[in-house]
Amino acid sequence: MSAPQPPRGTRDLLPPVSERFAELERTAASIFSSAGYRRVITPEFEATEIFARGLGEATDTVTKEMYTFTDRSGNSLTLRPEGTAPVMRAILSNRLYEGPLPVKLSYSAPMFRYERPQRGRFRQHFQLGIEAVGAEDPALDAEVIETGLRVLREANVGEVTLLLNSMGHPSEECRGRYLPALRAFLQQHRDELDSDCRRRMETNPLRVFDCKVPGDQRILAEAPTIDQFLCPECREHLDAVKTYLKDAGISFVPAPRLVRGFDYYTRTTFEYQSSALEAAQNALGGGGRYDGLVQQLGGPPLPGIGFGLGVDRILLAQEATGAAAGSARLDVYVVPLSRAERDLAVRLVREVRDAGMSADMPYADRALKGNLKNADRLGARFAALIGPAERDAGTVTLREMTSGEQETVPLDGVALRMGERLR
């Protein structure tokens, strides 16, 4: 019988990848906290209508990719496919909008989408993100964008390109002027577009810019773009965002065909791309404004902006840049040479850990050669050997694993000596 495997489109994160994952979460949490974003943890499944209403019933995520099920009470529930709508639901459920605005929250969570698995894309994937709700100041847009860039720079993912656009506002003066022009163009080329693009023409014409078919892309390169139709207020907002980014020394590439995958986006939209990855996987994340989303979910008219970063893509970019760190190193591996020294070894492990360093020991009988090999596999900097002679003398033989150099150290001074040598 073959060994059981994880479900298709999922994977086990094992050391050292899981350790890089944890380090990325710690780094992001520190950066988010420094900008005033506090951690929120939402359920991994929500009422299906949260996503249908929030993301748009005609989006690919809702129509093709959600893991939806009916519970024993007949309720339709869906595993979380993205992070923003659940956070908005949490803000509404707990009436956080009655407190200081903007509400600034961060998350790190798994997402679930029934997609075709490929490199850097999984059916269970992980996202880091922030949401700021209750202000439409373009300075907040710039803060959100800069916060994401800080995380990516600290993660060593290579050169990051920031794509920037505005999707305008769903008013007659803005998208109301643009969509008829786009529909007219698409209608002229209807027979040249694939069936997926033709479907998007009818449901949400902006979605056609997501088409990946090369033939479609060549046609869409000639399509009118929304930057030609932005209302004065949306243009002023975008210009202000650009000014704040420039003032922060952040370069960007105008991307008038950049759209996000959900219907709730308005005005500022952006995407981070890594030069270390091929075009099919180079998007590390992105986000934008969603000024009507809270109201769509039944709340007050609160503007908002946020982003999501793909952890799996970031880990992939780290590997491509050679920045993927190895396993976390162990400070010392304590080796009793016989059972008579085991109690001393247990105490020494505890003392080293209490001193703020990492320590481990073998919990099975092995020869010295096998234990030293195990210490090397664990990346131990030192091996602390305790045999009969050391036991009687109250000492330890401390071996530096890389050089093989050894010294005799008093048993009660091992932590102090290691601290000196590890500085």
C-alpha positions as CSV (number, residue, x, y, z in Angstrom):
1,M,0.0,0.0,0.0
2,S,1.4,3.4,-1.0
3,A,1.8,6.2,1.6
4,P,-1.1,8.6,1.8
5,Q,-0.5,11.9,0.0
6,P,-1.9,15.4,0.7
7,P,-4.9,16.4,-1.4
8,R,-4.2,17.7,-4.9
9,G,-3.2,21.3,-4.9
10,T,-2.0,21.3,-1.2
11,R,1.4,20.6,0.3
12,D,3.1,19.9,3.6
13,L,5.4,22.8,4.6
14,L,8.4,21.1,6.3
15,P,11.7,22.6,7.7
16,P,13.4,24.6,6.4
17,V,10.5,26.0,4.3
18,S,8.2,26.1,7.3
19,E,10.9,28.0,9.2
20,R,11.1,30.6,6.5
21,F,7.3,30.8,6.6
22,A,7.4,31.5,10.3
23,E,10.1,34.1,9.9
24,L,8.1,35.9,7.2
25,E,5.1,36.0,9.5
26,R,7.2,37.5,12.3
27,T,8.7,40.1,10.0
28,A,5.3,41.1,8.5
29,A,3.7,41.2,12.0
30,S,6.4,43.6,13.2
31,I,6.1,45.9,10.1
32,F,2.3,45.9,10.3
33,S,2.3,46.7,14.0
34,S,4.8,49.6,13.5
35,A,2.2,51.1,11.1
36,G,-0.7,50.7,13.6
37,Y,-2.3,47.5,12.1
38,R,-3.5,45.0,14.7
39,R,-4.0,41.3,14.2
40,V,-7.5,39.9,13.5
41,I,-8.3,36.2,13.2
42,T,-11.5,35.3,11.4
43,P,-13.2,31.9,10.9
44,E,-11.9,29.8,8.0
45,F,-15.4,29.5,6.6
46,E,-18.1,32.1,6.3
47,A,-21.7,32.3,5.0
48,T,-21.4,32.0,1.2
49,E,-23.3,35.2,0.7
50,I,-20.4,37.2,2.2
51,F,-18.3,36.2,-0.8
52,A,-21.0,36.2,-3.4
53,R,-22.1,39.7,-2.5
54,G,-18.6,41.1,-1.7
55,L,-16.5,39.6,-4.6
56,G,-19.2,39.7,-7.2
57,E,-21.4,36.8,-8.2
58,A,-20.0,36.7,-11.8
59,T,-16.3,36.6,-10.8
60,D,-14.3,33.5,-11.5
61,T,-13.6,33.0,-7.9
62,V,-17.4,32.8,-7.0
63,T,-18.5,30.9,-10.1
64,K,-15.6,28.4,-10.4
65,E,-13.2,28.3,-7.5
66,M,-15.0,28.4,-4.1
67,Y,-15.2,25.4,-1.8
68,T,-18.8,25.6,-0.8
69,F,-20.8,23.2,1.3
70,T,-24.1,22.9,3.1
71,D,-24.0,22.2,6.8
72,R,-26.4,20.0,8.8
73,S,-28.7,22.9,9.4
74,G,-28.9,23.7,5.7
75,N,-26.7,26.8,5.8
76,S,-24.5,27.4,2.7
77,L,-20.9,27.9,3.9
78,T,-17.7,28.6,2.0
79,L,-14.0,28.1,2.9
80,R,-12.4,31.6,2.8
81,P,-11.1,32.2,-0.8
82,E,-9.7,35.7,0.1
83,G,-9.0,37.8,3.1
84,T,-10.8,41.2,2.7
85,A,-14.5,40.2,2.8
86,P,-14.2,38.2,6.1
87,V,-12.4,41.2,7.7
88,M,-15.1,43.5,6.6
89,R,-17.7,41.1,8.0
90,A,-15.8,41.1,11.3
91,I,-15.8,44.9,11.4
92,L,-19.5,44.9,10.9
93,S,-20.3,42.1,13.3
94,N,-18.4,43.7,16.1
95,R,-19.3,47.3,15.1
96,L,-15.7,48.4,15.1
97,Y,-16.6,51.3,12.9
98,E,-18.1,53.0,16.0
99,G,-14.6,53.4,17.4
100,P,-11.6,55.4,16.1
101,L,-11.3,55.5,12.3
102,P,-9.7,54.2,10.2
103,V,-9.9,50.7,11.6
104,K,-6.5,49.2,10.8
105,L,-6.3,45.4,10.9
106,S,-3.8,42.7,9.7
107,Y,-4.1,39.0,9.1
108,S,-2.1,35.9,8.2
109,A,-4.3,33.1,7.1
110,P,-4.8,30.2,4.7
111,M,-7.1,30.7,1.6
112,F,-8.9,28.1,-0.4
113,R,-9.6,28.1,-4.1
114,Y,-10.4,25.2,-6.5
115,E,-7.8,26.2,-9.2
116,R,-5.6,24.2,-11.5
117,P,-2.5,23.6,-9.4
118,Q,0.8,24.9,-10.8
119,R,4.1,26.3,-9.7
120,G,3.4,28.9,-7.1
121,R,-0.3,28.3,-7.1
122,F,-2.0,26.0,-4.7
123,R,-5.6,25.2,-3.8
124,Q,-4.7,25.9,-0.2
125,H,-2.4,29.0,-0.2
126,F,-1.4,31.5,2.4
127,Q,-1.8,35.2,2.5
128,L,-0.5,38.1,4.6
129,G,-2.6,41.3,4.4
130,I,-3.8,44.5,5.9
131,E,-7.0,46.5,5.7
132,A,-7.6,50.1,6.6
133,V,-11.3,51.1,6.8
134,G,-13.0,54.4,7.4
135,A,-10.8,57.0,5.5
136,E,-10.4,57.9,1.8
137,D,-7.3,60.0,2.3
138,P,-4.8,59.3,-0.6
139,A,-2.1,59.4,2.1
140,L,-3.6,56.2,3.5
141,D,-3.3,54.6,0.0
142,A,0.3,55.4,-0.1
143,E,0.9,54.1,3.5
144,V,-0.7,50.8,2.6
145,I,1.3,50.4,-0.6
146,E,4.6,51.3,1.3
147,T,3.8,48.8,4.1
148,G,3.6,46.0,1.6
149,L,6.8,47.1,-0.1
150,R,8.6,47.1,3.3
151,V,7.5,43.4,3.9
152,L,8.8,42.4,0.5
153,R,12.1,44.2,0.8
154,E,12.7,42.6,4.2
155,A,11.8,39.2,2.7
156,N,14.6,39.5,0.1
157,V,12.5,38.6,-3.0
158,G,14.7,40.5,-5.5
159,E,13.8,43.7,-7.3
160,V,10.1,44.5,-6.9
161,T,8.1,46.5,-9.5
162,L,5.1,48.4,-8.3
163,L,2.3,48.6,-10.9
164,L,-0.2,51.4,-10.2
165,N,-3.6,52.2,-11.6
166,S,-7.0,53.7,-10.8
167,M,-10.2,51.8,-11.6
168,G,-12.2,54.9,-11.1
169,H,-15.5,55.1,-9.3
170,P,-18.8,53.4,-10.4
171,S,-20.5,56.8,-11.1
172,E,-21.9,58.2,-14.3
173,E,-19.0,60.7,-14.5
174,C,-16.3,58.0,-14.3
175,R,-16.9,54.3,-15.1
176,G,-20.2,55.3,-16.4
177,R,-18.4,57.0,-19.3
178,Y,-15.7,54.4,-19.7
179,L,-17.7,51.1,-19.8
180,P,-19.8,52.0,-22.9
181,A,-16.6,52.8,-24.8
182,L,-15.0,49.5,-23.7
183,R,-18.1,47.5,-24.5
184,A,-18.2,49.1,-28.0
185,F,-14.6,48.1,-28.6
186,L,-15.1,44.6,-27.4
187,Q,-18.2,44.2,-29.5
188,Q,-16.2,45.1,-32.6
189,H,-13.8,42.3,-31.8
190,R,-16.3,39.8,-30.3
191,D,-15.7,37.1,-32.9
192,E,-11.9,37.3,-32.3
193,L,-12.1,36.8,-28.5
194,D,-12.2,33.5,-26.8
195,S,-15.4,32.3,-25.0
196,D,-14.1,33.3,-21.6
197,C,-13.6,36.9,-22.7
198,R,-16.9,37.0,-24.4
199,R,-18.6,35.9,-21.1
200,R,-16.7,38.6,-19.2
201,M,-17.9,41.2,-21.7
202,E,-21.5,40.5,-20.5
203,T,-20.9,40.2,-16.8
204,N,-18.1,42.7,-16.1
205,P,-16.2,44.2,-19.1
206,L,-13.3,45.2,-16.8
207,R,-12.5,41.6,-16.2
208,V,-11.5,41.1,-19.8
209,F,-8.1,42.6,-19.0
210,D,-7.5,39.5,-16.9
211,C,-7.5,37.3,-20.0
212,K,-4.2,35.4,-20.4
213,V,-4.7,34.1,-24.0
214,P,-2.0,35.7,-26.2
215,G,-4.4,36.4,-29.0
216,D,-6.8,38.2,-26.6
217,Q,-4.0,40.2,-25.1
218,R,-2.9,41.5,-28.5
219,I,-6.5,42.7,-29.2
220,L,-6.9,44.2,-25.7
221,A,-3.6,46.2,-26.1
222,E,-5.6,48.4,-28.4
223,A,-8.6,48.8,-26.1
224,P,-9.5,52.1,-24.5
225,T,-8.2,52.4,-20.9
226,I,-9.9,54.0,-17.9
227,D,-7.2,56.6,-17.4
228,Q,-8.7,58.4,-20.4
229,F,-12.1,58.6,-18.7
230,L,-11.4,59.3,-15.0
231,C,-13.6,61.9,-13.4
232,P,-11.7,64.9,-11.9
233,E,-12.1,63.6,-8.3
234,C,-10.6,60.2,-9.2
235,R,-7.8,61.8,-11.2
236,E,-7.0,64.1,-8.3
237,H,-7.0,61.2,-5.9
238,L,-4.6,59.2,-8.1
239,D,-2.3,62.1,-8.6
240,A,-2.2,62.6,-4.8
241,V,-1.3,59.0,-4.3
242,K,1.5,59.3,-6.8
243,T,2.8,62.4,-5.1
244,Y,3.0,60.7,-1.7
245,L,4.8,57.7,-3.2
246,K,7.3,59.9,-4.9
247,D,7.9,61.8,-1.7
248,A,8.6,58.4,0.0
249,G,11.1,57.6,-2.8
250,I,8.9,54.8,-4.1
251,S,9.0,54.3,-7.9
252,F,6.0,52.9,-9.8
253,V,4.9,51.9,-13.3
254,P,1.6,53.3,-14.5
255,A,-0.5,50.3,-15.5
256,P,-3.8,51.5,-17.1
257,R,-4.9,47.9,-17.8
258,L,-4.3,46.6,-14.3
259,V,-7.5,45.3,-12.7
260,R,-8.0,43.2,-9.7
261,G,-9.9,40.0,-9.6
262,F,-12.9,41.1,-7.6
263,D,-15.8,43.5,-8.3
264,Y,-15.4,45.5,-5.1
265,Y,-12.3,47.5,-6.2
266,T,-12.5,51.2,-6.8
267,R,-10.0,53.9,-7.5
268,T,-6.4,52.9,-6.5
269,T,-5.3,49.5,-7.5
270,F,-1.8,48.1,-7.4
271,E,0.3,45.0,-7.8
272,Y,3.8,43.9,-6.7
273,Q,5.9,41.9,-9.1
274,S,9.2,40.2,-8.6
275,S,11.9,40.3,-11.2
276,A,13.2,37.0,-9.8
277,L,10.2,35.0,-11.1
278,E,8.9,34.2,-14.5
279,A,6.0,36.2,-15.8
280,A,3.4,33.5,-15.0
281,Q,4.3,33.6,-11.3
282,N,5.8,37.0,-10.8
283,A,2.9,38.6,-9.0
284,L,3.6,38.5,-5.3
285,G,0.4,40.3,-4.3
286,G,-1.6,43.4,-4.6
287,G,-4.7,45.3,-3.6
288,G,-6.5,48.5,-3.8
289,R,-9.5,50.5,-2.6
290,Y,-12.9,49.0,-2.0
291,D,-15.0,52.1,-1.0
292,G,-18.3,50.4,-1.5
293,L,-17.6,46.9,0.0
294,V,-18.8,47.6,3.6
295,Q,-22.0,49.0,2.3
296,Q,-22.5,46.0,0.0
297,L,-22.3,43.7,3.0
298,G,-25.0,45.7,4.8
299,G,-22.9,48.2,6.8
300,P,-22.5,52.0,6.6
301,P,-20.8,53.7,3.6
302,L,-17.2,53.3,4.8
303,P,-14.3,53.6,2.4
304,G,-11.4,51.1,2.7
305,I,-8.1,50.0,1.2
306,G,-5.9,46.9,1.7
307,F,-3.6,44.3,0.1
308,G,-2.9,40.6,0.2
309,L,0.6,39.1,-0.2
310,G,1.0,35.5,-1.4
311,V,3.2,33.7,1.0
312,D,3.8,30.8,-1.4
313,R,5.0,33.2,-4.1
314,I,7.3,35.0,-1.7
315,L,8.9,31.7,-0.6
316,L,9.4,30.9,-4.3
317,A,11.0,34.3,-5.0
318,Q,13.3,33.8,-2.0
319,E,14.5,30.5,-3.5
320,A,15.0,32.2,-6.9
321,T,17.1,34.9,-5.4
322,G,19.2,32.6,-3.3
323,A,17.9,34.2,-0.2
324,A,16.3,31.1,1.2
325,A,17.9,30.5,4.5
326,G,18.7,27.0,5.6
327,S,17.4,25.2,8.7
328,A,17.5,27.1,11.9
329,R,20.7,26.3,13.6
330,L,20.9,24.6,17.0
331,D,23.3,26.2,19.5
332,V,24.3,23.0,21.3
333,Y,23.7,19.2,21.1
334,V,24.3,17.7,24.5
335,V,25.6,14.1,24.2
336,P,25.8,11.8,27.2
337,L,28.2,9.0,26.5
338,S,26.3,6.5,28.7
339,R,23.1,6.3,30.6
340,A,24.9,7.3,33.7
341,E,25.4,10.8,32.3
342,R,21.8,11.2,31.0
343,D,20.5,13.1,34.1
344,L,23.4,15.6,33.8
345,A,22.6,16.0,30.1
346,V,19.0,16.7,30.8
347,R,19.9,19.4,33.3
348,L,22.4,21.0,31.0
349,V,19.9,21.2,28.2
350,R,17.5,23.0,30.5
351,E,20.2,25.4,31.8
352,V,21.2,26.4,28.2
353,R,17.6,26.9,27.2
354,D,17.0,29.0,30.3
355,A,19.9,31.2,29.3
356,G,18.1,32.0,26.0
357,M,20.0,29.6,23.7
358,S,18.8,26.5,21.8
359,A,19.7,23.0,23.0
360,D,18.8,19.4,22.3
361,M,20.0,15.9,23.1
362,P,19.5,12.4,21.9
363,Y,16.7,10.5,23.5
364,A,17.8,7.1,22.2
365,D,21.0,5.1,22.7
366,R,23.5,5.7,20.0
367,A,27.3,5.5,19.6
368,L,29.2,8.7,19.8
369,K,29.9,8.8,16.1
370,G,26.2,8.5,15.4
371,N,25.3,11.3,17.8
372,L,28.0,13.6,16.3
373,K,26.6,12.9,12.9
374,N,23.1,13.8,14.2
375,A,24.4,17.0,15.7
376,D,25.8,18.0,12.3
377,R,22.5,17.2,10.6
378,L,20.7,19.5,13.1
379,G,23.1,22.3,12.3
380,A,24.5,22.4,15.9
381,R,27.2,24.9,16.5
382,F,28.6,22.9,19.4
383,A,28.4,19.4,20.8
384,A,28.7,19.1,24.6
385,L,30.1,15.7,25.5
386,I,29.6,14.2,29.0
387,G,31.3,10.9,29.7
388,P,32.5,9.2,32.9
389,A,35.6,11.5,33.2
390,E,33.6,14.7,32.7
391,R,31.0,13.4,35.2
392,D,33.5,12.8,37.9
393,A,35.3,16.1,37.2
394,G,32.1,18.2,36.9
395,T,33.1,19.3,33.4
396,V,32.0,19.1,29.8
397,T,34.0,18.7,26.6
398,L,32.7,21.5,24.4
399,R,33.4,20.7,20.7
400,E,33.0,23.4,18.0
401,M,31.3,21.4,15.2
402,T,32.8,23.2,12.2
403,S,36.5,23.2,13.2
404,G,36.4,20.2,15.6
405,E,38.2,22.2,18.2
406,Q,37.5,21.1,21.8
407,E,37.9,22.7,25.2
408,T,37.1,21.6,28.8
409,V,34.4,23.7,30.4
410,P,33.0,23.5,34.0
411,L,29.5,22.0,33.9
412,D,27.9,25.0,35.5
413,G,29.8,27.4,33.1
414,V,28.7,25.9,29.8
415,A,26.0,28.5,29.0
416,L,28.3,31.4,29.9
417,R,31.1,30.0,27.7
418,M,28.8,29.4,24.8
419,G,27.4,32.9,25.1
420,E,30.9,34.3,24.9
421,R,31.7,32.3,21.8
422,L,28.4,33.0,20.0
423,R,28.8,36.8,20.2
